[in-house]
């Protein structure tokens, strides 16, 4: 009996906050609802999703959300983690992130519109969208396109599994297709090595100090020489290993940071995801709610174009 081969389904994962931030700054704030509320991020995100679906034709689509943009378990390991982005500290629940005043009110609208459309929207308490993306990617049986403006997710790139990052350069019409060939040309590492490169180099935008004196090029050379972070630290303990005295000293002094940084920098792959349908919808889940949202917020052509694309 001939074995029937199931067609491979392509999953697209959206780093939603990354995209609506880009939409907010890329679409004029003169784009407003009938009541005067700015909806530039809402309409911009709908335009982004429309273009992504048209250009890449995913079979499944998930809008991954930051249920906690600065998880306490990461802060406990590295207190400076995203500390410069805190607008207000809270005794219970996540700290409030510094977000433009006219963007914050648009996030609930985005969530309502995605839900009415029937596009899966997943955030998990205690985790960032990156972790949700990492877990969906770990579970995927087919190719995965990760759409994000966050280079941290380069660590998930895996040519053997068809996992790539689509990094927006201008809107989402011009995307950098990040695969292992591109990573090796740009950073001299593959997907698996990118997290080690990032934690050695540090990242001021995330409050990660890195190892003093170890920049991107030096980190890449060390990884090429010793394989991974564990190999580099083994070399620190080996007097015969080819490290300069300065490198050996700085790496040795950075042991407390390097002991915890991998858990902070590497995205989680074991988030308890809810059971959701991820198939790309061909029709709205709640047409009445969507009509109401469209009228109230003046979503006009942005929403109509996306609906036409989903129905195609």
KOLTIPA-25491 format. One record per residue: residue number from 1; residue in one letter; x, y, z negated of N, C-alpha, C in turn. Coordinates in steps of 0.001 Angstrom, whole numbers, plus 500000, padded with zeros to 6 digits. Each point is the difference from the previous one (the first is absolute). Layout:
! KOLTIPA-25491
    i  aa    n.xx    n.yy    n.zz   ca.xx   ca.yy   ca.zz    c.xx    c.yy    c.zz
  NUM   a       X       Y       Z       X       Y       Z       X       Y       Z
...
***
This chain:
! KOLTIPA-25491
    i  aa    n.xx    n.yy    n.zz   ca.xx   ca.yy   ca.zz    c.xx    c.yy    c.zz
    1   x  500851  498808  500000  499149  501192  500000  500890  501247  500000
    2   x  499707  500922  500920  500813  501213  500085  499681  500919  498822
    3   x  501075  500520  499383  499839  500927  498878  499606  501382  500544
    4   x  498948  500569  499417  499545  501328  500410  500794  501054  499231
    5   x  500664  500882  500723  500799  501052  499371  499139  501245  499794
    6   x  499932  500443  498764  499243  501209  499694  500765  501232  500483
    7   x  499315  500959  500603  500695  501213  500440  500601  500738  498804
    8   x  501188  500577  500208  500666  500748  498945  499316  501348  499814
    9   x  499701  500327  498758  499332  501265  499691  501009  500996  499461
   10   x  499932  501220  500512  500923  501057  499573  499347  500833  498902
   11   x  500713  500143  498900  499542  500784  498858  500689  501353  500013
   12   x  499223  501067  499834  500566  501340  499850  499710  500498  498587
   13   x  501046  500451  499319  499891  500499  498635  500337  501487  499989
   14   x  499076  500809  499505  500207  501438  499950  500459  500432  498611
   15   x  501099  500728  499942  500401  500682  498773  499171  501288  499978
   16   x  498785  499892  499488  498967  501005  500230  500396  501384  499502
   17   x  500552  500082  498787  500379  501314  499466  501069  500651  500867
   18   x  500955  499219  500456  501040  500519  500882  499384  500612  501248
   19   x  498974  499342  500535  499367  500474  501229  499103  501209  499765
   20   x  499234  499994  498888  499134  501174  499820  500800  501227  499560
   21   x  501157  499820  499364  500881  501141  499734  500483  500597  501321
   22   x  500396  499121  500938  500466  500477  501298  498871  500696  500762
   23   x  498794  499412  499895  498857  500611  500664  499721  501381  499410
   24   x  500082  500118  498682  499722  501267  499309  500941  501102  500483
   25   x  501287  499654  500123  500969  501010  500406  500067  500168  501517
   26   x  499419  499038  500741  500061  500072  501456  498772  500600  500649
   27   x  498889  500050  499258  498749  500555  500535  499703  501302  499251
   28   x  499670  501073  500692  499777  501293  499325  498903  499909  498941
   29   x  500190  500726  498882  498980  499983  498950  498778  500841  500363
   30   x  500019  500550  501216  498797  500674  500505  498942  498997  500441
   31   x  500382  498719  500069  499030  498937  500316  499197  499740  498731
   32   x  498728  500410  500007  499204  499972  498771  498630  499371  500230
   33   x  499400  499554  498900  498634  499495  500019  499034  501179  500083
   34   x  498721  499735  500261  499017  501088  500058  499969  500874  498749
   35   x  500322  499417  498836  499964  500804  498771  501318  500720  499729
   36   x  500960  499888  500936  501273  500699  499850  501109  499173  499378
   37   x  499715  498765  499582  501023  499132  499417  500986  499553  501085
   38   x  501312  500174  499790  500956  499501  500988  499886  498477  500157
   39   x  499983  499540  501241  499950  498552  500277  501077  499638  501014
   40   x  501092  500779  499997  501064  499734  500971  500654  498640  499778
   41   x  500173  499583  498741  500604  498687  499733  499045  498880  500402
   42   x  498716  500185  499759  499003  498984  500343  499972  499795  501504
   43   x  499822  501097  500726  499895  499879  501445  501318  499564  500623
   44   x  501109  500489  499446  501303  499584  500512  500232  498512  499821
   45   x  499622  499461  498851  500174  498568  499762  499133  499178  500952
   46   x  498760  500437  500238  499136  499295  500949  500620  500001  501402
   47   x  500596  501123  500375  500680  500074  501300  501187  499041  500033
   48   x  500739  499935  498891  501136  499087  499918  499548  498550  500191
   49   x  498956  499605  499263  499530  498617  500071  499508  499690  501415
   50   x  499297  500950  500610  499529  499812  501369  501171  499719  500938
   51   x  501040  500810  499907  501155  499835  500896  500724  498678  499721
   52   x  500134  499648  498739  500689  498756  499644  499255  498784  500539
   53   x  498683  500000  499851  499204  498868  500492  500059  499932  501524
   54   x  499903  501153  500669  500075  500030  501462  501339  499466  500502
   55   x  501071  500463  499382  501334  499697  500512  500492  498611  499624
   56   x  499571  499485  498836  500610  498761  499489  499024  498841  499827
   57   x  498719  500247  500120  498973  498965  500012  500159  498936  498913
   58   x  500003  500411  498733  500062  498998  498930  498696  499213  499931
   59   x  500090  498773  499523  498805  499189  499755  499466  500257  498596
   60   x  500934  500359  499093  499640  500273  498606  500630  501321  499596
   61   x  499318  500719  499128  500474  501326  499591  499676  500211  498527
   62   x  501015  500429  499237  499790  500290  498580  500587  501371  499680
   63   x  499172  500856  499402  500471  501283  499479  500471  499763  498566
   64   x  501307  499988  499798  500573  499705  498682  500137  501305  499211
   65   x  499562  499957  498745  499885  501208  499184  500920  499945  498780
   66   x  500328  501192  499488  500747  500119  498745  499005  500040  498846
   67   x  499718  498849  499384  499174  500022  498792  500808  500613  498855
   68   x  501320  499871  500087  500900  500620  499022  501252  500408  500769
   69   x  500169  501292  500228  501112  500469  500836  501344  499924  499268
   70   x  499954  499877  498653  501234  499962  499200  499808  498986  498879
   71   x  500044  498710  500315  499690  498967  499005  500916  500072  498779
   72   x  499395  499804  498832  500747  500112  498760  501132  498987  499927
   73   x  499799  498814  500572  501056  498982  499929  501243  500425  500781
   74   x  499821  500827  501023  501171  500540  500704  500637  501127  499184
   75   x  499174  500850  499397  500502  501102  499184  500754  499474  498783
   76   x  499506  498904  499400  500683  499410  498845  501420  499574  500360
   77   x  500205  499579  501235  501326  499543  500437  500894  501172  500399
   78   x  499422  500979  500735  500752  501193  500405  499106  501214  499724
   79   x  500185  500659  498853  499113  501108  499608  499923  501141  501013
   80   x  501042  500191  500800  499985  501090  500987  499175  499663  501235
   81   x  499451  498791  500074  499276  499576  501195  498820  500941  500281
   82   x  500074  500706  501111  498971  500945  500452  499617  501049  498949
   83   x  500880  500232  499019  499662  500919  498912  499778  501426  500498
   84   x  500718  500402  501052  499883  501371  500502  498672  500246  500709
   85   x  499225  498938  500244  498710  500173  500684  498824  500051  499020
   86   x  500286  499880  498703  498916  499972  499009  499451  501400  499792
   87   x  498686  500150  500227  499346  501285  499757  499505  500083  498567
   88   x  499551  498857  499457  499472  499971  498635  500168  498599  499430
   89   x  500600  499919  498816  500137  498708  499328  498712  499662  499260
   90   x  499623  498731  500028  498780  499547  499336  500321  498883  499033
   91   x  499335  500033  498851  500241  498966  498993  499460  498655  500446
   92   x  498871  499999  500695  499444  498751  500517  499771  500143  501490
   93   x  500328  498967  500730  499860  500033  501451  501213  500632  500655
   94   x  500060  499959  501327  501151  500532  500729  500143  501505  499816
   95   x  501263  500483  499998  500235  501441  500006  499416  500580  501287
   96   x  499661  501286  499944  499440  500654  501181  501133  500433  500917
   97   x  499893  499639  501276  501020  500356  500974  499773  501416  500510
   98   x  501110  500684  500292  499910  501338  500568  499533  499895  501448
   99   x  498789  500451  500260  499374  499905  501321  499418  501370  500330
  100   x  500102  500449  501266  499407  501303  500355  498538  500095  499588
  101   x  499609  501179  499521  498651  500197  499463  498902  499627  500983
  102   x  500220  500258  501289  498949  499732  500976  500073  498590  500575
  103   x  500995  499216  499567  500057  498599  500436  499269  499078  499024
  104   x  500173  500238  498703  499400  499108  498990  498511  499744  500226
  105   x  499171  501044  500289  498569  499742  500186  499688  499176  501252
  106   x  500963  499899  500908  499754  499265  501237  500198  498494  499842
  107   x  500735  499595  498964  500289  498568  499834  498730  499183  499759
  108   x  499080  500425  499111  498757  499227  499843  499172  499937  501285
  109   x  500058  501062  500796  499272  499989  501280  500601  498938  500918
  110   x  501321  499956  500056  500692  498987  500806  499578  498601  499567
  111   x  499969  499780  498703  499631  498683  499481  498561  499639  500384
  112   x  499082  500969  499872  498594  499753  500346  499839  499681  501485
  113   x  500719  500727  500841  499881  499785  501443  500564  498629  500389
  114   x  501150  499632  499435  500571  498678  500296  499043  498890  499579
  115   x  499391  500167  498820  499067  498981  499508  498771  499890  500902
  116   x  499464  501137  500435  498815  499973  500866  500330  499408  501367
  117   x  501218  500245  500475  500427  499415  501262  500164  498485  499907
  118   x  500361  499527  498805  500267  498579  499835  501469  499652  500162
  119   x  500864  501025  499922  501453  499753  500021  500439  499645  498588
  120   x  500611  498852  499852  500424  499527  498678  500890  501047  499333
  121   x  499701  500290  498739  500755  500984  499227  500402  499338  498691
  122   x  501314  499858  499780  500466  499216  498854  501034  500769  499190
  123   x  499679  500187  498721  500949  500513  499022  499860  499137  498760
  124   x  501096  499749  499315  499974  499110  498835  500602  500738  498811
  125   x  499264  500021  498893  500429  500715  498804  501409  499577  499584
  126   x  500839  500999  499733  501364  499731  499558  500996  499831  501132
  127   x  499553  500207  501249  500890  499802  501146  499843  501120  501019
  128   x  501077  500227  500739  499993  500958  501095  499520  499330  501282
  129   x  499675  500838  500979  499607  499468  501302  501114  499133  500592
  130   x  501259  500376  499757  501130  499194  500496  499904  498556  499529
  131   x  499590  499818  498741  499907  498647  499441  498845  499217  500623
  132   x  498904  500704  500255  498866  499373  500685  500431  499557  501394
  133   x  500724  500885  500701  500512  499681  501330  500959  498809  499930
  134   x  500877  500004  498999  500950  498906  499857  499318  498660  499788
  135   x  498912  500000  499248  499295  498748  499713  499212  499515  501209
  136   x  499308  500913  500684  499312  499604  501238  501004  499440  501008
  137   x  501170  500637  500079  501032  499555  500937  500511  498614  499629
  138   x  500218  499777  498706  500489  498690  499554  499005  498892  500320
  139   x  498715  500316  499962  498967  498991  500224  499643  499810  501471
  140   x  500412  500953  500849  499573  499982  501399  500518  498764  500730
  141   x  499152  499444  500840  500385  498834  500805  500391  500391  501419
  142   x  499712  501247  500381  500335  500482  501336  500821  501270  499925
  143   x  500160  500688  501127  500799  501236  500020  499325  501121  499222
  144   x  500822  500916  499495  499508  501111  499175  500620  501305  500481
  145   x  499149  500998  500195  500456  501367  500263  499711  500830  498762
  146   x  501039  500582  499396  499866  500856  498823  500161  501441  500452
  147   x  498964  500809  499800  500045  501394  500445  500260  500875  498783
  148   x  501160  500639  499966  500388  500775  498825  501042  501041  500365
  149   x  499996  501102  499263  501060  500981  500095  501011  499835  498872
  150   x  499961  498838  499327  500869  499708  498859  501026  498952  500413
  151   x  501269  500398  500053  501049  499083  500445  500224  498841  499033
  152   x  499509  500114  498766  500169  498903  499039  499463  498686  500563
  153   x  498984  500085  500845  499373  498786  500520  500807  499344  501118
  154   x  501112  500615  500381  500898  499330  500956  500481  498660  499442
  155   x  499993  499863  498685  500463  498751  499390  499150  498802  500399
  156   x  498788  500231  500499  499100  498906  500373  500190  499540  501441
  157   x  500775  500749  500786  500191  499656  501410  500632  498615  500133
  158   x  499401  499180  500867  500463  498616  500163  499644  499544  501417
  159   x  500991  499995  500884  499742  499640  501397  499453  498582  500138
  160   x  500498  499091  499182  499577  498600  500114  498504  499846  499746
  161   x  499437  500856  499159  498581  499926  499676  499166  501040  500754
  162   x  500642  500808  500828  499268  501006  500755  499534  501158  499147
  163   x  500767  500337  498966  499629  501101  499103  500843  501223  500354
  164   x  499316  501078  500350  500702  501219  500366  499318  501201  499348
  165   x  500736  501097  499926  499462  501246  499459  499798  500976  501150
  166   x  498816  500592  500063  499715  501066  500957  500105  501307  499238
  167   x  501075  500729  500246  500307  501213  499235  499640  501228  500837
  168   x  499031  500797  499543  499560  501155  500800  501090  501069  500113
  169   x  500295  500381  501233  500943  501083  500245  499257  501298  500291
  170   x  498886  499884  500730  499162  501158  500300  498567  499496  500070
  171   x  499195  500387  499003  498661  499419  499910  500140  498493  499905
  172   x  499174  499280  500746  500225  498552  500140  500076  499645  501481
  173   x  500062  501039  500844  500155  499747  501423  501428  499619  500327
  174   x  500942  500501  499209  501411  499665  500189  500468  499281  498745
  175   x  500196  498691  500139  500382  499160  498864  501371  499382  500238
  176   x  500771  499894  498948  501253  499268  500056  499692  498545  499655
  177   x  500182  499097  500942  499749  498579  499757  501235  499415  499334
  178   x  499905  499804  498708  501161  499584  499217  500038  498485  499869
  179   x  500974  499392  500685  500242  498561  499862  501429  499826  499499
  180   x  500467  498738  499918  501324  499773  499420  501112  500537  500898
  181   x  499790  499978  501315  501010  500555  500906  500200  501484  499722
  182   x  498884  500724  499844  500089  501432  499711  500659  500246  498648
  183   x  499626  499195  498996  500590  500169  498669  501507  499779  500018
  184   x  500429  498965  500715  501442  499723  500045  500751  501130  500713
  185   x  499396  500560  501040  500652  501108  500710  500053  501259  499147
  186   x  498933  500240  499242  499906  501228  499205  500705  499897  498650
  187   x  499805  498884  499307  500493  499882  498623  500995  498857  499787
  188   x  500222  499175  501025  500908  498848  499917  499522  498950  499000
  189   x  498678  499942  499776  499412  498958  499152  498744  499484  500693
  190   x  499536  498834  499556  498711  499514  500475  498926  500381  498977
  191   x  498768  499522  500214  498925  500366  499082  500302  499619  498570
  192   x  500493  498777  499819  500281  499521  498647  501078  500800  499292
  193   x  500916  500608  500760  501090  500760  499390  499661  501452  499743
  194   x  498849  500469  500530  499705  501417  499885  499751  500423  498552
  195   x  499346  499149  499217  499731  500360  498603  501304  500187  499226
  196   x  500987  499115  500223  501292  500142  499321  500701  501279  500447
  197   x  499924  500306  501295  500578  501240  500501  499358  501201  499323
  198   x  498661  499976  499903  499265  501131  499431  500329  500217  498531
  199   x  500106  498927  499235  500248  500189  498564  501441  500415  499735
  200   x  500942  499550  500830  501389  500436  499852  500139  501477  500374
  201   x  499371  500373  501105  500079  501377  500505  499230  500970  499113
  202   x  498870  499522  499451  499119  500865  499232  499020  500716  500912
  203   x  498986  500596  499402  498970  500694  500760  499418  501111  499134
  204   x  500459  501242  500213  499496  501118  499184  498490  500164  500083
  205   x  499392  499668  501147  498553  500182  500146  499213  499062  499097
  206   x  500634  498907  499564  499360  499073  499062  500618  500057  498604
  207   x  500943  500907  499791  500640  500104  498693  500935  498849  499692
  208   x  500577  499393  501033  500947  498888  499798  501419  500541  500111
  209   x  500784  499906  498919  501322  500637  499995  501019  499349  500923
  210   x  499890  498696  500222  501017  499307  500773  501306  499886  499228
  211   x  501048  499546  500682  501325  499897  499383  500803  501220  500421
  212   x  500482  500806  499054  500771  501194  500363  501151  499654  500942
  213   x  500143  500780  501056  501101  499787  500933  499762  498927  501045
  214   x  498865  499291  499895  499681  498962  500986  498878  500529  500889
  215   x  500376  500506  501160  499012  500492  500947  499529  498893  500922
  216   x  499257  500387  501002  499387  499014  500897  501042  499163  500754
  217   x  501007  500669  500544  501003  499272  500783  500826  499074  499129
  218   x  500391  500468  498817  500766  499149  499092  499169  498810  499544
  219   x  498726  500237  499690  499116  498910  499588  499891  498960  501101
  220   x  499861  500445  501248  499905  499066  501131  501282  499184  500144
  221   x  501149  500648  499822  501281  499280  500106  500141  498957  498894
  222   x  499586  500374  498786  500077  499046  498885  499089  498793  500243
  223   x  498812  500256  500538  499073  498901  500274  500522  499127  501131
  224   x  500643  500606  501003  500594  499211  501085  501132  499121  499475
  225   x  500732  500523  499036  501146  499267  499443  499577  498911  499028
  226   x  499020  500289  499143  499682  499086  498891  498599  499394  500055
  227   x  499224  500358  501025  498735  499305  500242  498753  500629  499402
  228   x  500026  500226  498689  498833  500572  499316  500465  500607  498688
  229   x  499048  500515  499216  500369  500658  498743  500700  499031  499054
  230   x  499499  498777  499922  500641  499009  499119  501441  499753  500424
  231   x  500235  499936  501327  501361  499789  500494  500902  501180  499683
  232   x  499437  501214  500082  500786  501201  499679  500384  500002  498526
  233   x  499054  499663  499124  500300  500005  498565  500963  498876  499623
  234   x  499932  498889  500724  500990  498933  499768  501391  500489  500395
  235   x  500058  500822  501060  501289  500550  500433  500563  500968  498965
  236   x  499115  500722  499305  500460  500921  498948  500752  499225  498921
  237   x  499558  498768  499735  500626  499175  498966  501198  499203  500516
  238   x  500238  500090  501302  501107  499245  500615  501132  500961  500349
  239   x  501095  499968  499254  501088  500953  500251  500600  499879  501394
  240   x  499779  498858  500668  500559  499807  501347  499089  500549  501101
  241   x  498778  500326  499633  499043  500477  501002  500422  501366  500539
  242   x  499686  500234  501273  500431  501230  500663  499040  501148  499693
  243   x  500195  500578  498829  499291  501199  499576  501034  501048  499631
  244   x  499722  501268  500279  500913  501036  499547  499827  500146  498483
  245   x  501025  500497  499311  499862  500203  498551  498790  500869  499654
  246   x  499745  501015  500825  498870  500887  499743  498673  499260  500154
  247   x  499876  499195  501052  498761  499223  500205  499763  499033  498846
  248   x  501065  499328  499614  499877  499015  498915  499548  500687  498706
  249   x  500586  501143  499714  499671  500730  498776  498541  500479  500027
  250   x  499599  500586  501110  498644  500550  500072  498939  498905  499970
  251   x  500245  498917  500675  499047  498879  499978  499924  499390  498600
  252   x  501161  499887  499363  500021  499434  498650  499240  500897  499021
  253   x  500184  501306  500117  499305  500937  499106  498502  500064  500279
  254   x  499601  499580  501186  498587  500060  500392  499250  498708  499725
  255   x  500617  499063  499267  499349  498711  499748  498600  500133  499386
  256   x  499793  500877  499010  498636  500102  499433  498954  500363  501055
  257   x  500345  500953  500878  499081  500378  501081  499809  498857  500986
  258   x  501107  499362  500396  499924  498948  501016  499296  498741  499490
  259   x  499930  499859  498685  499305  498838  499435  498486  500112  500155
  260   x  499490  501235  500027  498541  500186  500062  499526  500538  501348
  261   x  500893  500637  500752  499600  500643  501253  499348  499051  501003
  262   x  500476  498754  500134  499349  499124  500982  498505  499816  499760
  263   x  499585  499881  498753  498577  499807  499725  499207  501255  500329
  264   x  500620  501162  499836  499316  501263  500287  499902  500229  501511
  265   x  501089  499733  500719  500082  500333  501420  499293  498971  500876
  266   x  500102  498729  499637  499385  498969  500836  498493  499973  499786
  267   x  499257  499971  501087  498547  499966  499883  499565  498643  499473
  268   x  498926  500012  499235  499475  498751  499449  499372  499162  501106
  269   x  500096  498699  499857  499382  499100  500967  498970  499097  499371
  270   x  499642  500312  498751  499098  499111  499258  498866  500772  499323
  271   x  499568  501095  500632  498899  500797  499450  498700  499192  500067
  272   x  499178  500018  498936  498715  499276  500031  498988  500714  500900
  273   x  500043  499692  501270  499135  500675  500965  498557  499529  499865
  274   x  499048  500899  500185  498597  499585  500014  499701  499225  501278
  275   x  498922  499263  499981  499587  499246  501176  499200  500933  500901
  276   x  500614  500470  501083  499336  500948  500893  500066  499497  501441
  277   x  499004  500389  500772  500032  499700  501421  500859  501024  500713
  278   x  500997  499538  500722  500959  500917  500618  499801  500148  501508
  279   x  499022  499321  500560  499781  500083  501448  499668  501432  500409
  280   x  500541  500424  501122  499706  501330  500515  498516  500079  500335
  281   x  499268  500948  499430  498556  500048  500251  499696  500458  501424
  282   x  498954  499451  500582  499553  500456  501323  498801  500930  499874
  283   x  499411  500050  498812  498864  500887  499726  500072  500405  498533
  284   x  499438  501149  499632  500069  500454  498605  499336  499025  499041
  285   x  500556  499886  498823  499386  499169  498963  498717  500639  499492
  286   x  500010  501322  499863  498834  500727  499473  499722  501200  500896
  287   x  499277  499792  501109  499769  501085  500954  499305  501214  499388
  288   x  499034  499767  499104  499274  501126  499400  500934  500859  499162
  289   x  500830  499348  499180  500952  500753  499174  500997  500745  500871
  290   x  500422  499364  501095  500972  500632  500900  499390  501223  500678
  291   x  498748  499888  500418  499319  501152  500612  499913  501162  499017
  292   x  499688  499678  498756  499888  501040  498968  501347  500673  499762
  293   x  501053  499186  499928  501345  500547  499793  500423  500862  501184
  294   x  499699  499529  501205  500380  500736  501205  499334  501367  500033
  295   x  498714  500034  499626  499272  501274  500008  500486  500925  498894
  296   x  500162  499447  498796  500393  500833  498857  501386  500606  500194
  297   x  500943  499201  500529  501379  500450  500070  500416  500433  501408
  298   x  499090  499989  500928  500310  500486  501343  501107  499218  500672
  299   x  499876  498676  500003  501089  499151  500513  499991  499881  501520
  300   x  498887  500342  500619  499901  500190  501441  500772  499023  500867
  301   x  500757  500595  500947  500688  499217  501018  500996  499015  499442
  302   x  500652  500331  498886  500997  499088  499414  499369  498658  499675
  303   x  498832  500028  499379  499322  498765  499629  499404  499311  501229
  304   x  499406  500763  500907  499386  499406  501191  501044  499261  500846
  305   x  501183  500584  500137  501050  499348  500787  500436  498697  499354
  306   x  500146  500004  498673  500390  498775  499318  498916  498926  500149
  307   x  498748  500382  499857  498915  499040  500153  499992  499389  501400
  308   x  500236  500826  501010  500039  499494  501381  501158  499025  500186
  309   x  501136  500300  499375  501153  499112  500105  499737  498675  499311
  310   x  499367  500040  498828  499705  498766  499275  498996  499130  500762
  311   x  499090  500637  500710  498977  499258  500734  500521  499454  501329
  312   x  501121  500535  500482  500520  499607  501321  500435  498542  500011
***
